[in-house]
Amino acid sequence: MHDLDRIPHKNVDYEYDQDNKNYIILMPHKGLNHKIAQKFFNRPEITRVKVKGMGNKVWESINGENTIKDIGQILKSEYKDEAEPLYERLCLYLNGLEKNNFIKYINSFKNS
């Protein structure tokens, strides 16, 4: 499980948009392999990754200041028992965002 005092940051290499209160992360495909795939196999230059459900509140709450614990409290306040098991789900979701390079942890901890 993550240290709940860590602060996630959105990857500035990706832009995001909103459609009907749902976030969409725009993931550009760069590099030689992607250019070849785009040219010969009609692969897109940008993949649009739709954020769903509670993930929208998580994405909105990642502002470079909120810790994982803060984001959990925001979810708990809005979704109540529906958010449970809160930190297990949140950390799993943040792991997925980090694995896909949508967020980073930049040696950031909230000072107590």
Disulfide bonds with the S-S distance in Angstrom:
none
